Amino acid sequence: MDFAFDARTEELRERLLAFLTEHVYPAEAVAQEQRAALDSPWQTPPVVDELKAQARRQGLWNLFLPDERYGAGLGNLQYAPLAELTGRSPQLAPTALNCAAPDTGNMEVLAQFGDEQQRKQWLEPLLAGEIRSAFAMTEPEVASSDATNITTRIERDGDSYVITGRKWYISGAMNPDCRIFIVMGKTDPGHADIRRQQSMVLVPRDAPGLTVRRAMRVYGYEDHYHGGHAEVVFDGVRVPVGNLVGEEGGGFAIAQARLGPGRIHHCMRLIGMAERAIELMCRRAVSRTAFGKPLAGQGVVQEWIADARVAVEQLRLLVLKTAWLMDTVGNKGAHTEIQAIKIATPRTVADILDRAVQLHGAGGVSQDFPLAELWAAARTLRLADGPDEVHQRSLARRELRAYR
Ligand SMILES: Cc1cc2nc3c(=O)[nH]c(=O)nc-3n(C[C@H](O)[C@H](O)[C@H](O)COP(=O)(O)OP(=O)(O)OC[C@H]3O[C@@H](n4cnc5c(N)ncnc54)[C@H](O)[C@@H]3O)c2cc1C
C-alpha cells in the first residue's frame, strides 16, 4: 500500500502551503478590518480579490474541477489534500482559489448539464471568478431533506417558465456578486414518479419578482464570508425556456449528482479545520498555566489532544478511501462511503472544536479566536447537504439488505 501522493499533488501542496503562509493567513485580519469599513458587510473585501488574482497567477485555481476543459483536471484523491489545506482558513482560502461552495457544485452542474449558451453566459464568468452563484432548493414550509416535498412551481407559459415559491438558507445569496441562482422546483407535480416532478432553471439575480428578503443566521453568525444564507422569494419570476438546465423532470437526478462531490469537499475542508483546532489547542496548552502547571501537563488535556489526533487520522483515511473510490468506480459506486464520511466528519470535527473551545476558556467562545465560528460551521454541516439521520437511514438500509 502506497500512502504517498503523486508528484503533481505534492508539488501543488507545497505551493499551496506557501500561498497560505505568505498571503492567506496574513489577509485574515485585513479582510476583517476592510469588511467593517465597507458600505455593506455582504460586499467582498478588496483583499479577497487580490488573493484571487494571486492564486490565479500561481495556477492555484479551479483545482476542484476534474474536467480539464474547465479546471485543473485533478482527481478527487489529488484534490483531497489540497482542499484539506484550504480548510485551515475556511473563510478565505476556498474563495481565493475559486473552490468555494456553492459555486463549485454550481459550476459542476453547468459543466455537466448546461448547454453551450448557458456555459458561455454563466459558467465562464464563474470559472473566471468574476461572479458568484447560489443553489436554491430548501423551503421553510416543507421538510426539504426529502426533496420530493418541495413546492416551488416552475410553470411553462409559452416561451417562458414562471417561478413561484419561497426558499431559505440559500448560501451565498446575500453577496451582491451572486448573479445567478440555480432553482429547483416542480414542473409536473402530478407525475406518477415523484422523482420526475422536479426541474432546475437558471434565474438571474436581477429578474423581476426575485427578492432576497433577509439573511438567516447560523448559531447567531451571519457568515459574511460565505455570502450569508438568504431567504429568497420568487414571485412570478419569468425566465426564457432556454434557462432550463438539462431536461424537464431531470431536476432530482441533477441534485443527486451535485451533492456527491460537494459532500466530500466539505469533509476535506473539515479535516483542515480540525488540524487548525489541534494546532491552537497545543499552542494554548503549552502557553497557559493553572494551579501550578501548564495546561499541557493535565491528563485530561493530553487525552483531548491524543483523541483528536487519532480521530483526524481515522477520518482522513476514510475520506481518502472515498476519494479514491469516486475516481475509480464513480460517485455512484462510492455512495456508501460518501454517506459514511458525511455522517462521521462533521460530528467528529465539531467535537474536536468543542474541546478546543473548552481549552481556550472564555477566549474559546470569543471573536479573538476562530474556534467558536469554526464549531458553528462544523455543527451546521450535520444539517446542510442532508441531515445525519437521512444518511444513517440510507446507509443502514444498504447494510441490512444482505440479511433480509
Ligand atoms: C448553513 C446552511 C446552509 C445551507 N445552504 C443551502 C443552500 O445553499 N441551498 C439549499 O437549498 N439549502 C441549503 N441549506 C438547507 C439544508 O440543505 C437543509 O436544512 C437540509 O436539507 C434539511 O432540510 P430541512 O431544514 O427542511 O429539515 P427537515 O427536512 O425538516 O428535517 C428536520 C430533521 O428531521 C430529521 N429527519 C429528517 N428525515 C429523517 C429521516 N429519514 N430519518 C430520521 N430523521 C429524519 C433530521 O433530524 C432532520 O434534521 C443550508 C442549511 C444550512 C443550515
The ligand as an ORCA input file, in Angstrom:
! r2SCAN-3c Opt
* xyz 0 1
  C     -25.771     26.850      6.905
  C     -26.713     26.171      5.961
  C     -26.509     26.350      4.599
  C     -27.406     25.788      3.696
  N     -27.269     26.051      2.355
  C     -28.234     25.667      1.490
  C     -28.221     26.087      0.135
  O     -27.299     26.776     -0.307
  N     -29.243     25.716     -0.664
  C     -30.277     24.956     -0.217
  O     -31.180     24.662     -0.999
  N     -30.328     24.536      1.070
  C     -29.354     24.890      1.944
  N     -29.401     24.500      3.269
  C     -30.535     23.719      3.733
  C     -30.210     22.292      4.086
  O     -29.841     21.557      2.951
  C     -31.452     21.726      4.788
  O     -31.558     22.383      6.037
  C     -31.403     20.226      4.984
  O     -31.516     19.546      3.754
  C     -32.545     19.746      5.901
  O     -33.793     20.196      5.439
  P     -34.771     20.922      6.481
  O     -34.038     22.055      7.126
  O     -36.029     21.257      5.781
  O     -35.010     19.862      7.617
  P     -36.165     18.756      7.665
  O     -36.254     18.065      6.354
  O     -37.388     19.392      8.217
  O     -35.560     17.737      8.711
  C     -35.508     18.075     10.111
  C     -34.923     16.912     10.884
  O     -35.751     15.768     10.753
  C     -34.964     14.612     10.908
  N     -35.171     13.720      9.763
  C     -35.489     14.061      8.501
  N     -35.560     12.981      7.708
  C     -35.281     11.929      8.505
  C     -35.203     10.525      8.304
  N     -35.392      9.992      7.088
  N     -34.892      9.732      9.372
  C     -34.690     10.264     10.588
  N     -34.761     11.588     10.841
  C     -35.049     12.391      9.816
  C     -33.497     15.045     10.963
  O     -33.051     15.072     12.299
  C     -33.559     16.439     10.392
  O     -32.501     17.261     10.847
  C     -28.498     25.007      4.178
  C     -28.652     24.801      5.558
  C     -27.782     25.370      6.440
  C     -28.015     25.174      7.905
*
